[in-house]
Every structure is written in structure tokens, then in C-alpha cells.
Amino acid sequence: MTSARKKAGETLAVADVVVEVLDARLPQASSNPMIHELRVFRQRPCLKLLNKADLADPEATKAWLAHFDAQPGVKAVAISCKKAGDVAKIPGLAQKLAPHRNDAVKPLRLMIMGIPNVGKSTLTPRASNASTSATA
């Protein structure tokens, strides 16, 4: 755990935005407090993705989005990583959190984090395709 924390801190030093993937059905329980600590220490903005929103209670999800959006440096969005349209929105949302990184000389660098089984692996291939098609 100590080595993982150290490696995450080193990687976060070169990232512009933290993308934290949470399970929309249990957002607080699927959040790792270490991510918050590292992010705040490095003063990085955070895009919280409430994944599996199609399986969650819409009213509860709306309340969680408001809760997270009220936090400084945080933008929250409800998505389903299985929907390409939802994933395609992520680069644009992350870009708004780091407007200084918007060209080929200074590309946006994201660090995707989250506990097991929240949907990071489902998100990653789709996000790569979305950003590739957006820049092509």
C-alpha cells in the first residue's frame, strides 16, 4: 500500500486532472480517501465520474452530483462507461478543469483512479478511442 501511494503521488505530479471513477449506486463508499488527500496535496482538480448511473436511483444521483459539485476544484458527472456518447464527453469536461492545457505543445494529462470494480477498465479503452477521434 505504501509503494502504491508513493507511485500514485509521483504520477500525480505530472498529471493535470484527476479522473476519479465512482460507482453511482454508492458514491461515498466507492471513494478512496487517499485519492482526495493526494489530489489536494498536489492541488489538482478532480473530475468525479459517477459510473453505472443507469443502475442507480436518479434522485440520489442528482443529490450526489450537487454534493460533489459544491466542493472546490471538483466537477461531477453521471455516466455509463458502456455508452460511447457518455465517455466522449469526458475529455471536454476535463479540459474545462485545466484550460491551460489545450494544444499540441501542452496536451492535457489525466490520471484515472478508483477502487476495484467501479469501471476504470471499461472506461479506459473507450476514453482512448474518444480522445483519438476527437483530435483526428
N, C-alpha and C positions, 0 to 999 in steps of 0.2 A: 504494500500500500504506500509506503514511504517513497519507493522508487517511482511508482506511477504518479504520485503527486508532484514529485520533482520534475519528471519528464513533462507533465501537463503544464507546469509553470514555465518551463523553458520554451515549450512550443507556443504557449500563450503570449510570450514576449514578442513574437514576430507576427501574431495574428491581429487583425483589425477589429473583428467582431466575433463574439462567442455565439454560436447557434446551439441552444440547449433544447434537446428534444425531450418532451414530457408526454406521458400518457394522459390524454384529455379526460379519461374516466377518473383518474386520481392524480391530479397535477402536483399537489404538495407532496404526496407520498412517493412520487416518481422523480422528485428533485433531489440532487445530491448537494448538500450544503457546501462541500468542498469547491464545487464549481462557482458558487456565489463568492466564496472567500477569495479564490484565485482571480476571478474576474474583477472584483472590487480592488484588490491589491494592485493589479496591473492597469486599472482604470479603463477597462474595455466595455463597450456597450454590449447588450445582450438581446438577441432575437430568440424569444421563447416560442417554440413550436408545440402547440397542444395537438399532438398526433392522435389519430384514431377518433377524431371528432365526430365521425359518422356513427360511432358506437356509444358516444357519451350523451348525457342529458343536455339538450341545447340551452336551457336556462342556467344550469350550473356552469356550463362552459362560458356563457356570456358573463357571468359574475366573476369567474376566474380571469378572463381576459381583462376586465376592468381593474381587478386587483393588481395584476402584473403590470398593466399599462400605467398605473399610478406610481410605480417605482421609478426612481431616476435612472436614466440610461437603459430602460427596458422597453421593448416593443413585443407584444404577444399577438399571436395569430393562431386560429384554429384551422387545422388542415387534416387531410388524409393522405399519407405518403403514397398510397396506391393510386391516387388521382394525379395524373401528369399536370393538369391545369393548376392544382394547388401547389405542387412543387415548383412549377415555373415562376411563381410569384416570389419565391424566396430570395433570389439574387437582388431583385429590385428593392425588397424590404430591407435587406442587409445593407444595400448601398446607401439608403437614406440614413442609416446609423453611422456611416463612415463616409461622408460626402467628399472628404479629401482624397479618397482612393477611387478615382473614376476614369483612369485612362490606361493605356498600354504600358506606360512608364511606371505607374504606381497602381498595379492591379489590386483589387480587393482580396484580402486573405481571410478566410473563415476558418474557425475551429469548431467542428461539430462534436458535441459532448452529450452524455446522458447515461443513465444507468442501463443495465441489460434489459432487453425486450421492450424498449419504448419505440423502436422503429428506425434507429440510425442506419442500419444496413439496408432497409427498404428505401430510405431517403437518399442515400449516397449515390447509387447508380443513376437515379432519376435526376438528381440535382446536377450531376456532371453533364448529363445529356441536355438539361435545360440551359445551363450556362454556356455550353458549347453551341447550341442552336441560337442562343440569344446573341452571341458575339460573331457568329458566322455570317 
